[in-house]
Amino acid sequence: MAADSARMPVAVASCPLTPAPWTTQAIVAGAGRYLTPSYKNCPIVFARGDGPWNIAQDGTRYLDFSAGVAVNGLGHNHPDLVAAIAAQAGRLIHQSNYWHNEHAVPLAAELCQRFEAAVLACSATQVQARAFFCNSGGEGTEAAVKLVRRYHSRVRNQPRPGIVTVKGSFHGRTYAAMSATAQPKYQDGFEPLVPGFRYAEFGNLASIEAQLDETVGAVLIEVVQGEGGVCLPPAGFFRQLRQLCTERGVLLGLDEVQTGLGRTGTLFAFEQEGIAPDLIWLAKALGGGIPVGAVVVQDHVAQALQPGTHATTFGGNALVTYVGRVVLGVIDRDGLVAQAAHMGAYLLSQLRSVLAGCERVRDIRGRGLMCGVQLTGDVAAVIAQCRHHGLLVSLAGSDVVRLTPPLIVDAGHIDFSVTQLARALSDLQG
Ligand SMILES: *Cc1c(COP(=O)(O)O)cnc(C)c1O
């Protein structure tokens, strides 16, 4: 890890109109006064990033195994990402979708070709795909919902507005995304929801089948549930689901917002399930922190979105799509998908061996660099204690410590994280 501290900081031009700095104390107090009380922030102000490390205003370094909830796949302030943002900002940031820019189509081509290749390799199915750019995961879900409904009503000329999602899912906070998110805590007080959603059980084919009839047009589902608690699908579940959907004329859409782009040890998580989804959507890691999302959808389904049917002002602008191309380029050049698989296996085995005797541990599971440690007792206290020991992790579900480190971590970072988590658990033992 010595190499981390020796990393050269990236030179960044300073802004001539530099706003006055606020102290940590003023920011924490100001949040209580000026922000909607939407987030339960902890009183740390991050000022800098350095690879997998985050540095607070007071200089404290934290190893970031949350990675902005799986957004910072390349870690913080990756030199290529910083250079890409600066370079493209100096050329062109934004123009509307009335015209082309130099990067949206090339990024769409890259995503579609990777999707097509992944589908071919894992399920021996030849498909052609198209992409729609949006700005977030929730907007990806919105686009997916609109797309599958309009496909049935206008391409197939037989409306099938029903959509099946599963309990414990998370698809975002906008209205259709929240309605798709089958967890009461996210919907409470926001009724009426968008109509047409039906909920089944994750990993339970019979419960999904029970919700299907001729009014249902799609099943939308995560491959590994992230916010729900790092829940893995049973072996063979997705193959059976694919077959069921095909037989019933139902589209299968996979929310790969959290699992996508190497996180689970393959570029897309569906590759490990051996299926051809009709559509997937990506966001979190695609921009490395710059907001960009994409729906990647098989061509015949994509025909639902004719001119004027769906759009977003910022979608696919020159800056974000250039950054997306660079993120994919770094993932390729540095072999980060293979590294995620390799380091993920190491993380899981270290968690299992180091936490073996710990009474509070109920389960340890994961796929690639997406791991969960399910605990008894107060999980928030464990996460706070990890922070005290310089490790950032996040809560998933009600009782899972989730580890989603950047894809660039090495064995030293993993050893540090497991040691600090074990320390936090033993601190809270007595
Ligand atoms: C984070 C997440 C979303 C929502 O993304 P936003 O960018 O917050 O709108 C949707 N689906 C999954 C699986 C996610 O993990």
The ligand as a Gaussian input file, in Angstrom:
#p B3LYP/6-31G(d) Opt

LIG

0 1
 C      -28.521000       2.545000      -7.398000
 C      -29.468000       1.709000      -8.145000
 C      -30.521000       2.275000      -8.894000
 C      -30.832000       3.753000      -8.861000
 O      -29.828000       4.540000      -9.377000
 P      -29.883000       6.132000      -9.196000
 O      -28.714000       6.591000     -10.011000
 O      -29.756000       6.403000      -7.734000
 O      -31.181000       6.608000      -9.721000
 C      -31.296000       1.445000      -9.663000
 N      -31.086000       0.117000      -9.671000
 C      -30.114000      -0.465000      -8.955000
 C      -29.916000      -1.940000      -9.031000
 C      -29.282000       0.308000      -8.153000
 O      -28.330000      -0.275000      -7.417000

